[in-house]
C-alpha cells in the first residue's frame, strides 16, 4: 500500500509542476520546453543547500531553491521573450541542452551518479518521511498552489495574460505592458517549478540528471495536453493519469521490459486522440471568467447584457 501512496505523492508533485507550466503556456500563451530545467534547478539547489544544514532547516533550503530558480529564470526570460512562437521554443530548448550537459559534467552535482542522502520533507516538528505524512504535506501544498494560481488568473494580471494569449498585438495596441506581464508569468512559473523540484528532491531522497532531462519536458507537455492546456485542475488531473499510467500497465500483466515502450506508445496515442476529439483536454477552461470582466466594467449584475 505504501508504494501506491508514494505514486500519488509523485503525482501531486508533478501536479504542482504541471500547474506552473499551465500558467506560462495556458494562461499566457507562451510555449516553453525549459520547465524541466527549472524543476531540476530547484531540486539540485535544495539538495545542495540541505546537505550543509541541520534537519530543522529543510523549509529554508526549499525557499532558497525557489529564489535561486527565479534568479536563473530572469535572464533566461529576458532572452526568450525577445522571440515569439517557435523561436522562443528554440531558446528554451537550448537552455535545456545546456542544463543537461552541465549536470553531467560538473562534479559538484555528482555527474551521472547524481546526489543522494537528501533530507526528508520537514515542516516544523512534522517529519514527512512516511507515506501518509508525505501525501498530506504534498497535497496540502498542491491545493495552496492551486488557489494561488486561481487568484492570479482572476486578477488584472491574469486577464492581461489571457488577452496576450488571444491577441498579443491587440493588447500592445491598447497600451498594455505586454513584455512586463510575460516576464512576471515566466518567472513566477519557473519559481513554482523550482518549488516542485525541491519537494521532489526531499521526497525521493536521490536525484540524477535523468530526472530532469528533455524527456521530462515532453512529459510536462503531455500532462498539459491531456489534462487541459488552460485549466489548473486539468493539469493536476493530467499529472495523476500520466504518472499512474506505467504502473497500471504493469498491473495489467505486461513484463517490466515492455512497460516503458508501451507507456511511450500510449502517451502518443492519447495525445493524438485528445487533440482530435477534445482539443481542450479533459478539463475545459472556465469561460465565465470573461463574463466577470464584463460585470466589472459595468459594475452591475451578471444577468445584465454586456
ZADO-1210 file (C-alpha; in nm, 4 decimals, padded with zeros to 6 digits):
<atoms>
<atom x="00.0000" y="00.0000" z="00.0000" code="UNK" pos="1"/>
<atom x="00.2833" y="00.2408" z="00.0827" code="UNK" pos="2"/>
<atom x="00.4145" y="00.2012" z="-00.2738" code="UNK" pos="3"/>
<atom x="00.0855" y="00.3178" z="-00.4259" code="UNK" pos="4"/>
<atom x="00.0659" y="00.6068" z="-00.1803" code="UNK" pos="5"/>
<atom x="00.4156" y="00.7026" z="-00.2970" code="UNK" pos="6"/>
<atom x="00.2940" y="00.7110" z="-00.6569" code="UNK" pos="7"/>
<atom x="00.0188" y="00.9512" z="-00.5543" code="UNK" pos="8"/>
<atom x="00.2801" y="01.1684" z="-00.3816" code="UNK" pos="9"/>
<atom x="00.4842" y="01.1899" z="-00.7015" code="UNK" pos="10"/>
<atom x="00.1631" y="01.2641" z="-00.8942" code="UNK" pos="11"/>
<atom x="00.0974" y="01.5547" z="-00.6558" code="UNK" pos="12"/>
<atom x="00.4485" y="01.6931" z="-00.7074" code="UNK" pos="13"/>
<atom x="00.4119" y="01.6680" z="-01.0834" code="UNK" pos="14"/>
<atom x="00.0685" y="01.8283" z="-01.0457" code="UNK" pos="15"/>
<atom x="00.2359" y="02.1377" z="-00.8976" code="UNK" pos="16"/>
<atom x="00.4879" y="02.1303" z="-01.1825" code="UNK" pos="17"/>
<atom x="00.2128" y="02.0964" z="-01.4445" code="UNK" pos="18"/>
<atom x="00.0119" y="02.3838" z="-01.2963" code="UNK" pos="19"/>
<atom x="00.3207" y="02.6052" z="-01.3114" code="UNK" pos="20"/>
<atom x="00.3512" y="02.5155" z="-01.6805" code="UNK" pos="21"/>
<atom x="-00.0176" y="02.5970" z="-01.7334" code="UNK" pos="22"/>
<atom x="00.0450" y="02.9479" z="-01.6016" code="UNK" pos="23"/>
<atom x="00.3056" y="03.0245" z="-01.8660" code="UNK" pos="24"/>
<atom x="00.1581" y="02.8193" z="-02.1511" code="UNK" pos="25"/>
<atom x="-00.2160" y="02.8009" z="-02.0956" code="UNK" pos="26"/>
<atom x="-00.2773" y="03.1406" z="-01.9377" code="UNK" pos="27"/>
<atom x="-00.0069" y="03.3480" z="-02.1084" code="UNK" pos="28"/>
<atom x="00.0202" y="03.1506" z="-02.4323" code="UNK" pos="29"/>
<atom x="00.3992" y="03.1092" z="-02.4262" code="UNK" pos="30"/>
<atom x="00.5324" y="02.7693" z="-02.5296" code="UNK" pos="31"/>
<atom x="00.8478" y="02.6735" z="-02.3429" code="UNK" pos="32"/>
<atom x="01.0336" y="02.3447" z="-02.3094" code="UNK" pos="33"/>
<atom x="01.2601" y="02.4656" z="-02.0287" code="UNK" pos="34"/>
<atom x="01.0348" y="02.3685" z="-01.7398" code="UNK" pos="35"/>
<atom x="01.2378" y="02.0572" z="-01.6688" code="UNK" pos="36"/>
<atom x="01.5375" y="02.2920" z="-01.6262" code="UNK" pos="37"/>
<atom x="01.3674" y="02.4957" z="-01.3522" code="UNK" pos="38"/>
<atom x="01.2356" y="02.1749" z="-01.1959" code="UNK" pos="39"/>
<atom x="01.5930" y="02.0466" z="-01.1855" code="UNK" pos="40"/>
<atom x="01.7436" y="02.3728" z="-01.0569" code="UNK" pos="41"/>
<atom x="01.5027" y="02.3683" z="-00.7646" code="UNK" pos="42"/>
<atom x="01.5845" y="02.0049" z="-00.6878" code="UNK" pos="43"/>
<atom x="01.9634" y="02.0424" z="-00.7080" code="UNK" pos="44"/>
<atom x="01.9597" y="02.3714" z="-00.5168" code="UNK" pos="45"/>
<atom x="01.7540" y="02.2213" z="-00.2339" code="UNK" pos="46"/>
<atom x="01.9716" y="01.9085" z="-00.2219" code="UNK" pos="47"/>
<atom x="02.2995" y="02.1031" z="-00.2254" code="UNK" pos="48"/>
<atom x="02.1949" y="02.3594" z="00.0337" code="UNK" pos="49"/>
<atom x="02.0262" y="02.0972" z="00.2514" code="UNK" pos="50"/>
<atom x="02.3471" y="01.8958" z="00.2877" code="UNK" pos="51"/>
<atom x="02.5014" y="02.1780" z="00.4894" code="UNK" pos="52"/>
<atom x="02.2002" y="02.2472" z="00.7130" code="UNK" pos="53"/>
<atom x="02.0671" y="02.0759" z="01.0259" code="UNK" pos="54"/>
<atom x="01.7419" y="01.8775" z="00.9837" code="UNK" pos="55"/>
<atom x="01.5194" y="02.1553" z="01.1156" code="UNK" pos="56"/>
<atom x="01.6077" y="02.3910" z="00.8268" code="UNK" pos="57"/>
<atom x="01.4536" y="02.1990" z="00.5379" code="UNK" pos="58"/>
<atom x="01.1992" y="02.4759" z="00.4808" code="UNK" pos="59"/>
<atom x="01.4876" y="02.7229" z="00.4486" code="UNK" pos="60"/>
<atom x="01.6548" y="02.5315" z="00.1654" code="UNK" pos="61"/>
<atom x="01.3211" y="02.4980" z="-00.0154" code="UNK" pos="62"/>
<atom x="01.2772" y="02.8764" z="-00.0025" code="UNK" pos="63"/>
<atom x="01.6396" y="02.9231" z="-00.1100" code="UNK" pos="64"/>
<atom x="01.5829" y="02.6808" z="-00.4003" code="UNK" pos="65"/>
<atom x="01.2866" y="02.8887" z="-00.5223" code="UNK" pos="66"/>
<atom x="01.4921" y="03.2102" z="-00.5013" code="UNK" pos="67"/>
<atom x="01.7812" y="03.0537" z="-00.6941" code="UNK" pos="68"/>
<atom x="01.5428" y="02.9224" z="-00.9600" code="UNK" pos="69"/>
<atom x="01.3863" y="03.2659" z="-01.0018" code="UNK" pos="70"/>
<atom x="01.7323" y="03.4256" z="-01.0261" code="UNK" pos="71"/>
<atom x="01.8246" y="03.1881" z="-01.3092" code="UNK" pos="72"/>
<atom x="01.4861" y="03.2288" z="-01.4794" code="UNK" pos="73"/>
<atom x="01.5119" y="03.6077" z="-01.5100" code="UNK" pos="74"/>
<atom x="01.7995" y="03.6173" z="-01.7655" code="UNK" pos="75"/>
<atom x="01.6509" y="03.3182" z="-01.9495" code="UNK" pos="76"/>
<atom x="01.3188" y="03.5042" z="-01.9716" code="UNK" pos="77"/>
<atom x="01.4840" y="03.8264" z="-02.0896" code="UNK" pos="78"/>
<atom x="01.6464" y="03.6384" z="-02.3771" code="UNK" pos="79"/>
<atom x="01.3481" y="03.4132" z="-02.4564" code="UNK" pos="80"/>
<atom x="01.0913" y="03.6952" z="-02.4571" code="UNK" pos="81"/>
<atom x="01.2807" y="03.8691" z="-02.7341" code="UNK" pos="82"/>
<atom x="01.1451" y="03.5970" z="-02.9610" code="UNK" pos="83"/>
<atom x="00.7991" y="03.4612" z="-03.0340" code="UNK" pos="84"/>
<atom x="00.6479" y="03.1299" z="-03.1326" code="UNK" pos="85"/>
<atom x="00.8879" y="02.8614" z="-03.2479" code="UNK" pos="86"/>
<atom x="01.1888" y="03.0893" z="-03.1948" code="UNK" pos="87"/>
<atom x="01.1072" y="03.1198" z="-02.8243" code="UNK" pos="88"/>
<atom x="01.0760" y="02.7425" z="-02.8094" code="UNK" pos="89"/>
<atom x="01.4256" y="02.7094" z="-02.9620" code="UNK" pos="90"/>
<atom x="01.5715" y="02.9413" z="-02.6982" code="UNK" pos="91"/>
<atom x="01.4205" y="02.7379" z="-02.4149" code="UNK" pos="92"/>
<atom x="01.5242" y="02.4135" z="-02.5847" code="UNK" pos="93"/>
<atom x="01.8826" y="02.5405" z="-02.5932" code="UNK" pos="94"/>
<atom x="01.8548" y="02.6142" z="-02.2208" code="UNK" pos="95"/>
<atom x="01.7514" y="02.2535" z="-02.1642" code="UNK" pos="96"/>
<atom x="02.0539" y="02.1256" z="-02.3548" code="UNK" pos="97"/>
<atom x="02.2961" y="02.3475" z="-02.1627" code="UNK" pos="98"/>
<atom x="02.1462" y="02.2397" z="-01.8313" code="UNK" pos="99"/>
<atom x="02.1632" y="01.8685" z="-01.9142" code="UNK" pos="100"/>
<atom x="02.5280" y="01.8927" z="-02.0224" code="UNK" pos="101"/>
<atom x="02.6156" y="02.0910" z="-01.7087" code="UNK" pos="102"/>
<atom x="02.4600" y="01.8323" z="-01.4772" code="UNK" pos="103"/>
<atom x="02.6528" y="01.5505" z="-01.6434" code="UNK" pos="104"/>
<atom x="02.9911" y="01.7256" z="-01.6361" code="UNK" pos="105"/>
<atom x="03.0042" y="01.9264" z="-01.3119" code="UNK" pos="106"/>
<atom x="03.1420" y="01.7111" z="-01.0319" code="UNK" pos="107"/>
<atom x="02.9760" y="01.9214" z="-00.7623" code="UNK" pos="108"/>
<atom x="02.6370" y="01.7951" z="-00.8815" code="UNK" pos="109"/>
<atom x="02.7512" y="01.4331" z="-00.8816" code="UNK" pos="110"/>
<atom x="02.7658" y="01.3897" z="-01.2594" code="UNK" pos="111"/>
<atom x="02.5788" y="01.0835" z="-01.3832" code="UNK" pos="112"/>
<atom x="02.5641" y="00.9445" z="-01.0279" code="UNK" pos="113"/>
<atom x="02.3551" y="01.2364" z="-00.9030" code="UNK" pos="114"/>
<atom x="02.3094" y="01.3348" z="-00.5389" code="UNK" pos="115"/>
<atom x="02.1814" y="01.1124" z="-00.2596" code="UNK" pos="116"/>
<atom x="02.1237" y="01.1277" z="00.1113" code="UNK" pos="117"/>
<atom x="01.8814" y="01.4200" z="00.0824" code="UNK" pos="118"/>
<atom x="01.6867" y="01.5020" z="00.3976" code="UNK" pos="119"/>
<atom x="01.3157" y="01.4094" z="00.4090" code="UNK" pos="120"/>
<atom x="01.0447" y="01.6736" z="00.3986" code="UNK" pos="121"/>
<atom x="01.0072" y="01.8566" z="00.7291" code="UNK" pos="122"/>
<atom x="00.7763" y="02.1412" z="00.8264" code="UNK" pos="123"/>
<atom x="00.8343" y="02.2411" z="01.1878" code="UNK" pos="124"/>
<atom x="00.8122" y="01.9295" z="01.4019" code="UNK" pos="125"/>
<atom x="00.6356" y="01.7334" z="01.1284" code="UNK" pos="126"/>
<atom x="00.8754" y="01.4986" z="00.9523" code="UNK" pos="127"/>
<atom x="00.7112" y="01.3759" z="00.6325" code="UNK" pos="128"/>
<atom x="00.9279" y="01.0693" z="00.5904" code="UNK" pos="129"/>
<atom x="00.6323" y="00.8297" z="00.5973" code="UNK" pos="130"/>
<atom x="00.3971" y="00.7724" z="00.3012" code="UNK" pos="131"/>
<atom x="00.0859" y="00.9128" z="00.4717" code="UNK" pos="132"/>
<atom x="00.2617" y="01.2211" z="00.6113" code="UNK" pos="133"/>
<atom x="00.4238" y="01.2923" z="00.2744" code="UNK" pos="134"/>
<atom x="00.0896" y="01.2526" z="00.0985" code="UNK" pos="135"/>
<atom x="-00.0766" y="01.5028" z="00.3314" code="UNK" pos="136"/>
<atom x="00.2045" y="01.7581" z="00.3054" code="UNK" pos="137"/>
<atom x="00.2316" y="01.7407" z="-00.0751" code="UNK" pos="138"/>
<atom x="-00.1424" y="01.7629" z="-00.1396" code="UNK" pos="139"/>
<atom x="-00.1884" y="02.0486" z="00.1067" code="UNK" pos="140"/>
<atom x="00.0838" y="02.2332" z="-00.0845" code="UNK" pos="141"/>
<atom x="-00.0806" y="02.1345" z="-00.4150" code="UNK" pos="142"/>
<atom x="-00.4098" y="02.2886" z="-00.3003" code="UNK" pos="143"/>
<atom x="-00.2357" y="02.6062" z="-00.1823" code="UNK" pos="144"/>
<atom x="-00.0555" y="02.6424" z="-00.5165" code="UNK" pos="145"/>
<atom x="-00.3853" y="02.5843" z="-00.6984" code="UNK" pos="146"/>
<atom x="-00.5615" y="02.8658" z="-00.5104" code="UNK" pos="147"/>
<atom x="-00.2634" y="03.0957" z="-00.5617" code="UNK" pos="148"/>
<atom x="-00.2748" y="03.0390" z="-00.9363" code="UNK" pos="149"/>
<atom x="-00.6521" y="03.0754" z="-00.9449" code="UNK" pos="150"/>
<atom x="-00.6113" y="03.4105" z="-00.7695" code="UNK" pos="151"/>
<atom x="-00.3596" y="03.5163" z="-01.0336" code="UNK" pos="152"/>
<atom x="-00.5973" y="03.4061" z="-01.3105" code="UNK" pos="153"/>
<atom x="-00.8782" y="03.6181" z="-01.1646" code="UNK" pos="154"/>
<atom x="-00.6534" y="03.9201" z="-01.1138" code="UNK" pos="155"/>
<atom x="-00.5853" y="04.2024" z="-01.3578" code="UNK" pos="156"/>
<atom x="-00.2568" y="04.0315" z="-01.4450" code="UNK" pos="157"/>
<atom x="-00.4386" y="03.7092" z="-01.5321" code="UNK" pos="158"/>
<atom x="-00.6857" y="03.8896" z="-01.7578" code="UNK" pos="159"/>
<atom x="-00.3991" y="04.0670" z="-01.9296" code="UNK" pos="160"/>
<atom x="-00.2143" y="03.7394" z="-01.9815" code="UNK" pos="161"/>
<atom x="-00.5215" y="03.5829" z="-02.1429" code="UNK" pos="162"/>
<atom x="-00.5577" y="03.8879" z="-02.3650" code="UNK" pos="163"/>
<atom x="-00.1935" y="03.8462" z="-02.4692" code="UNK" pos="164"/>
<atom x="-00.2582" y="03.4795" z="-02.5401" code="UNK" pos="165"/>
<atom x="-00.5549" y="03.5606" z="-02.7630" code="UNK" pos="166"/>
<atom x="-00.4007" y="03.8560" z="-02.9497" code="UNK" pos="167"/>
<atom x="-00.0684" y="03.9984" z="-02.8358" code="UNK" pos="168"/>
<atom x="-00.0640" y="04.2767" z="-03.0962" code="UNK" pos="169"/>
<atom x="-00.4092" y="04.3961" z="-02.9914" code="UNK" pos="170"/>
<atom x="-00.3017" y="04.4052" z="-02.6266" code="UNK" pos="171"/>
<atom x="00.0016" y="04.6137" z="-02.7229" code="UNK" pos="172"/>
<atom x="-00.2177" y="04.8462" z="-02.9265" code="UNK" pos="173"/>
<atom x="-00.4271" y="04.9180" z="-02.6160" code="UNK" pos="174"/>
<atom x="-00.1128" y="05.0242" z="-02.4313" code="UNK" pos="175"/>
<atom x="-00.0739" y="04.7168" z="-02.2089" code="UNK" pos="176"/>
<atom x="00.2684" y="04.6308" z="-02.0695" code="UNK" pos="177"/>
<atom x="00.2890" y="04.3035" z="-02.2610" code="UNK" pos="178"/>
<atom x="00.6590" y="04.2381" z="-02.2039" code="UNK" pos="179"/>
<atom x="00.6337" y="04.3028" z="-01.8291" code="UNK" pos="180"/>
<atom x="00.3319" y="04.0755" z="-01.7889" code="UNK" pos="181"/>
<atom x="00.5002" y="03.7948" z="-01.9830" code="UNK" pos="182"/>
<atom x="00.8168" y="03.8350" z="-01.7753" code="UNK" pos="183"/>
<atom x="00.6212" y="03.8052" z="-01.4497" code="UNK" pos="184"/>
<atom x="00.4357" y="03.4974" z="-01.5766" code="UNK" pos="185"/>
<atom x="00.7551" y="03.3286" z="-01.6974" code="UNK" pos="186"/>
<atom x="00.9498" y="03.3940" z="-01.3763" code="UNK" pos="187"/>
<atom x="00.6604" y="03.3065" z="-01.1432" code="UNK" pos="188"/>
<atom x="00.6056" y="02.9844" z="-01.3354" code="UNK" pos="189"/>
<atom x="00.9748" y="02.8989" z="-01.3081" code="UNK" pos="190"/>
<atom x="00.9721" y="02.9679" z="-00.9345" code="UNK" pos="191"/>
<atom x="00.6818" y="02.7265" z="-00.8846" code="UNK" pos="192"/>
<atom x="00.8617" y="02.4671" z="-01.0958" code="UNK" pos="193"/>
<atom x="01.1662" y="02.5101" z="-00.8705" code="UNK" pos="194"/>
<atom x="00.9399" y="02.4652" z="-00.5680" code="UNK" pos="195"/>
<atom x="00.8122" y="02.1370" z="-00.7143" code="UNK" pos="196"/>
<atom x="01.1719" y="02.0314" z="-00.7795" code="UNK" pos="197"/>
<atom x="01.2682" y="02.0967" z="-00.4161" code="UNK" pos="198"/>
<atom x="00.9755" y="01.8834" z="-00.2983" code="UNK" pos="199"/>
<atom x="01.0770" y="01.6115" z="-00.5432" code="UNK" pos="200"/>
<atom x="01.4348" y="01.6077" z="-00.4112" code="UNK" pos="201"/>
<atom x="01.3337" y="01.5916" z="-00.0461" code="UNK" pos="202"/>
<atom x="01.0733" y="01.3226" z="-00.1027" code="UNK" pos="203"/>
<atom x="01.2754" y="01.0951" z="-00.3302" code="UNK" pos="204"/>
<atom x="01.5985" y="01.1368" z="-00.1318" code="UNK" pos="205"/>
<atom x="01.8015" y="01.0967" z="-00.4524" code="UNK" pos="206"/>
<atom x="01.8205" y="01.2934" z="-00.7765" code="UNK" pos="207"/>
<atom x="02.0120" y="01.2465" z="-01.1013" code="UNK" pos="208"/>
<atom x="02.0282" y="01.4175" z="-01.4431" code="UNK" pos="209"/>
<atom x="01.7812" y="01.1622" z="-01.5821" code="UNK" pos="210"/>
<atom x="01.5101" y="01.3093" z="-01.3581" code="UNK" pos="211"/>
<atom x="01.5328" y="01.6456" z="-01.5392" code="UNK" pos="212"/>
<atom x="01.6102" y="01.5503" z="-01.8977" code="UNK" pos="213"/>
<atom x="01.4321" y="01.6591" z="-02.2144" code="UNK" pos="214"/>
<atom x="01.2032" y="01.3553" z="-02.1740" code="UNK" pos="215"/>
<atom x="01.0684" y="01.5172" z="-01.8568" code="UNK" pos="216"/>
<atom x="00.9980" y="01.8366" z="-02.0534" code="UNK" pos="217"/>
<atom x="00.7965" y="01.6285" z="-02.3001" code="UNK" pos="218"/>
<atom x="00.6202" y="01.4597" z="-02.0081" code="UNK" pos="219"/>
<atom x="00.5124" y="01.8016" z="-01.8773" code="UNK" pos="220"/>
<atom x="00.3680" y="01.8944" z="-02.2164" code="UNK" pos="221"/>
<atom x="00.1886" y="01.5571" z="-02.2311" code="UNK" pos="222"/>
<atom x="00.0306" y="01.6197" z="-01.8904" code="UNK" pos="223"/>
<atom x="-00.0823" y="01.9657" z="-02.0017" code="UNK" pos="224"/>
<atom x="-00.2351" y="01.8481" z="-02.3307" code="UNK" pos="225"/>
<atom x="-00.4093" y="01.5532" z="-02.1684" code="UNK" pos="226"/>
<atom x="-00.5481" y="01.7327" z="-01.8633" code="UNK" pos="227"/>
<atom x="-00.6339" y="02.0619" z="-02.0290" code="UNK" pos="228"/>
<atom x="-00.3967" y="02.3261" z="-02.1545" code="UNK" pos="229"/>
<atom x="-00.5938" y="02.6114" z="-01.9988" code="UNK" pos="230"/>
<atom x="-00.7079" y="02.4524" z="-01.6728" code="UNK" pos="231"/>
<atom x="-00.5246" y="02.4257" z="-01.3400" code="UNK" pos="232"/>
<atom x="-00.7479" y="02.1400" z="-01.2271" code="UNK" pos="233"/>
<atom x="-00.6849" y="01.9747" z="-01.5629" code="UNK" pos="234"/>
<atom x="-00.3094" y="01.9993" z="-01.5056" code="UNK" pos="235"/>
<atom x="-00.3377" y="01.8237" z="-01.1682" code="UNK" pos="236"/>
<atom x="-00.5700" y="01.5588" z="-01.3112" code="UNK" pos="237"/>
<atom x="-00.3431" y="01.5024" z="-01.6103" code="UNK" pos="238"/>
<atom x="-00.0476" y="01.4524" z="-01.3747" code="UNK" pos="239"/>
<atom x="-00.2323" y="01.1770" z="-01.1873" code="UNK" pos="240"/>
<atom x="-00.3267" y="00.9984" z="-01.5123" code="UNK" pos="241"/>
<atom x="00.0189" y="01.0241" z="-01.6704" code="UNK" pos="242"/>
<atom x="00.2191" y="00.9312" z="-01.3589" code="UNK" pos="243"/>
<atom x="-00.0029" y="00.6323" z="-01.2876" code="UNK" pos="244"/>
<atom x="-00.0049" y="00.5011" z="-01.6439" code="UNK" pos="245"/>
<atom x="00.3162" y="00.2877" z="-01.6378" code="UNK" pos="246"/>
<atom x="00.2119" y="00.1299" z="-01.3072" code="UNK" pos="247"/>
<atom x="-00.1329" y="00.0495" z="-01.4423" code="UNK" pos="248"/>
<atom x="00.0248" y="-00.1139" z="-01.7472" code="UNK" pos="249"/>
<atom x="00.2440" y="-00.3247" z="-01.5207" code="UNK" pos="250"/>
<atom x="-00.0560" y="-00.4204" z="-01.3062" code="UNK" pos="251"/>
<atom x="-00.2355" y="-00.5462" z="-01.6158" code="UNK" pos="252"/>
<atom x="00.0359" y="-00.8098" z="-01.6520" code="UNK" pos="253"/>
<atom x="00.2888" y="-00.6807" z="-01.9039" code="UNK" pos="254"/>
<atom x="00.6536" y="-00.7602" z="-01.8390" code="UNK" pos="255"/>
<atom x="00.8675" y="-00.4829" z="-01.6927" code="UNK" pos="256"/>
<atom x="01.0919" y="-00.4678" z="-02.0009" code="UNK" pos="257"/>
<atom x="00.7913" y="-00.3740" z="-02.2157" code="UNK" pos="258"/>
<atom x="00.6320" y="-00.1214" z="-01.9797" code="UNK" pos="259"/>
<atom x="00.8467" y="00.1791" z="-02.0832" code="UNK" pos="260"/>
<atom x="00.7863" y="00.1243" z="-02.4555" code="UNK" pos="261"/>
<atom x="00.4121" y="00.0702" z="-02.4062" code="UNK" pos="262"/>
<atom x="00.3898" y="00.3790" z="-02.1869" code="UNK" pos="263"/>
<atom x="00.5511" y="00.5987" z="-02.4529" code="UNK" pos="264"/>
<atom x="00.3203" y="00.4469" z="-02.7148" code="UNK" pos="265"/>
<atom x="00.0133" y="00.5196" z="-02.5034" code="UNK" pos="266"/>
<atom x="00.1306" y="00.8754" z="-02.4392" code="UNK" pos="267"/>
<atom x="00.1481" y="00.9352" z="-02.8138" code="UNK" pos="268"/>
<atom x="-00.1878" y="00.7715" z="-02.8824" code="UNK" pos="269"/>
<atom x="-00.3571" y="00.9663" z="-02.6023" code="UNK" pos="270"/>
<atom x="-00.2246" y="01.2986" z="-02.7285" code="UNK" pos="271"/>
<atom x="-00.3491" y="01.2247" z="-03.0815" code="UNK" pos="272"/>
<atom x="-00.6917" y="01.1145" z="-02.9555" code="UNK" pos="273"/>
<atom x="-00.7264" y="01.4131" z="-02.7199" code="UNK" pos="274"/>
<atom x="-00.6231" y="01.6651" z="-02.9858" code="UNK" pos="275"/>
<atom x="-00.8628" y="01.5097" z="-03.2361" code="UNK" pos="276"/>
<atom x="-01.1687" y="01.4504" z="-03.0158" code="UNK" pos="277"/>
<atom x="-01.1274" y="01.7030" z="-02.7342" code="UNK" pos="278"/>
<atom x="-00.8576" y="01.9641" z="-02.8101" code="UNK" pos="279"/>
<atom x="-00.9262" y="02.1486" z="-02.4836" code="UNK" pos="280"/>
<atom x="-00.8222" y="01.8401" z="-02.2823" code="UNK" pos="281"/>
<atom x="-01.0081" y="01.6550" z="-02.0079" code="UNK" pos="282"/>
<atom x="-01.1000" y="01.9815" z="-01.8310" code="UNK" pos="283"/>
<atom x="-01.2112" y="02.2925" z="-02.0196" code="UNK" pos="284"/>
<atom x="-01.1131" y="02.6475" z="-01.9342" code="UNK" pos="285"/>
<atom x="-01.3768" y="02.8288" z="-01.7302" code="UNK" pos="286"/>
<atom x="-01.5379" y="03.0628" z="-01.9829" code="UNK" pos="287"/>
<atom x="-01.7234" y="03.2565" z="-01.7141" code="UNK" pos="288"/>
<atom x="-01.4017" y="03.4431" z="-01.6419" code="UNK" pos="289"/>
<atom x="-01.4785" y="03.6558" z="-01.9470" code="UNK" pos="290"/>
<atom x="-01.8274" y="03.7423" z="-01.8184" code="UNK" pos="291"/>
<atom x="-01.6710" y="03.8503" z="-01.4918" code="UNK" pos="292"/>
<atom x="-01.4690" y="04.1059" z="-01.6857" code="UNK" pos="293"/>
<atom x="-01.7893" y="04.2428" z="-01.8405" code="UNK" pos="294"/>
<atom x="-01.9517" y="04.2607" z="-01.4978" code="UNK" pos="295"/>
<atom x="-01.6591" y="04.4577" z="-01.3558" code="UNK" pos="296"/>
<atom x="-01.6720" y="04.7055" z="-01.6423" code="UNK" pos="297"/>
<atom x="-02.0456" y="04.7622" z="-01.5995" code="UNK" pos="298"/>
<atom x="-02.0418" y="04.7474" z="-01.2223" code="UNK" pos="299"/>
<atom x="-02.3780" y="04.5731" z="-01.2422" code="UNK" pos="300"/>
<atom x="-02.5365" y="04.2299" z="-01.2169" code="UNK" pos="301"/>
<atom x="-02.4243" y="03.9327" z="-01.4176" code="UNK" pos="302"/>
<atom x="-02.7620" y="03.8957" z="-01.5901" code="UNK" pos="303"/>
<atom x="-02.7437" y="04.2420" z="-01.7488" code="UNK" pos="304"/>
<atom x="-02.6482" y="04.2475" z="-02.1174" code="UNK" pos="305"/>
<atom x="-02.2847" y="04.3267" z="-02.1802" code="UNK" pos="306"/>
</atoms>
